[in-house]
């Protein structure tokens, strides 16, 4: 197959339209905020533009978050039969470390403080604390 015979793929990356989290100045991450009316209007304006420019898509892939899915649905609403798929995206550590008692106590305090913070939605950790040490660290 010659280089000119190879298929050409075009990728378009689009960030979601304005969401409730944007308006509230929240760090959204994996939080599932919906679009605002302004966000829906932004997505409709993009759909109108793409429709006028005759932009076509074979496939749309979006995260599982409502703001991303709704943006994709509205922005491609002018296309008949376009397939929209969702993909789970996560940012979790894949390795772990073992910690000693002082570090275990410090990590548990940090996690507790993060979980109490309004802008933090989910806390994951990549450390292991043996059960006996966990009991001792939690009691301090």
N, C-alpha and C positions, 0 to 999 in steps of 0.2 A: 504494500500500500504506500503510495507516494504521500509526501507531506500535504499536498493539496487535496488528497482524497480523505484525509482524516476529518472526523467531525469537529466542528467548532462549537464550543459551549460558551454561553454568556451568562454571567452571574450578576444579579442585582442584590445588593445588601440594603435593607431598609430597616431603620429603627422605628419602633412603635410611635404612634402619634401621642399627643398629650394625654397623660393619665391623671387620675386623682392623686396619685403619689407625687407626680411632678408638681401639681398645683400646691400640694401641702409641703413641698421641699423635702420630701423623704427620700432617703437612700433606699431604692426599691429592691435591688437584687432579685431574689426569688419570691418576693412578695407579690401577691396577685391583685393588683389594683386595676380597676376597669378604666376604659377611656372616659374622658369628659366629653361634653357636647362639642367643645372646641376641637378635641382630638378627633371625634367622628367627622366634623366638618373638614379638618385637615386631610383625613384619609379620603373623603369624597372628592376633595379638590384634586388630589393626586390621581384618583381614578379617572376624573374628567380629563386631566392632562394626558395620562397614558392612553386613554381612549382616542383622543384627538391625534396623538402621535402614533397611533396604531401599534402600541407596544403589546407584545404577546408573550405569554409564559407557558411552558409545558408543565411546570411543576412549581409549587410554592411550598417551602418548608418553614415552619414557624415553631417557636417554643410552645410549651403547653400553657403559658401564662395568658390570661384573658386579654390583656392589652395588646399583645402581639398577634393573637389569633383574630381579634376583631379588626385590627388594622389591616391584616392580610385579607380578610374577607371583604371589607369595604373597598380597599384599594384595587382589588381584582374583580369586583362585582360586575364590571362591564364585560368580562370574558365569560363565555358559556362553557361549562364543563371543565374549567381549570381545576386540577387536583390540588387540594391543600392538605399537607401532612403535618403532623405535630411531632416534634422530637424533644425528648426530655434532656435538659442540659443541667448538669450539676457541677459543683466545685467542691468535691470532698477529697480529703487526703487519702492516698492509697497505701501509705506506709505508717508504721507506728514506732514509738520509742517507749521504753520503760523509764519511769521517773522514780526518784527517791522521795522520802516523806516530806521534806521542806518544799520541793518542787510540786509535789502532789497537792499540798495545801494551797500553794500559790495559784496553781492552775484551777483548782476548784473555786477559789475566791474570784478569779478572773471570769470563769464561766458563769458563776452566779451573778456577778455584776453585769456581764453582757446580756444575760437573759432578762435582767430587770430593765434594760435600756429600751426605750420606745422604738428606736430606729433599727434595732437588731431583731431580725425575724427568726433566724434559726442559727444555732451554734453547733458546730461539729468540732471534734478534737482528734488529734492523731497521737495520743499518748495512752499508755496502759498503766493502770494502777492495780497491783494485786489486791484481792478482796480484803485481806487483813489490813493492809495499809490504807485502803479506801475507808474502812470503818474508823480507823484511828484518825485519819485526816479529816473526815467529816465531823468527828466529835469535837474537834479543837475549836 
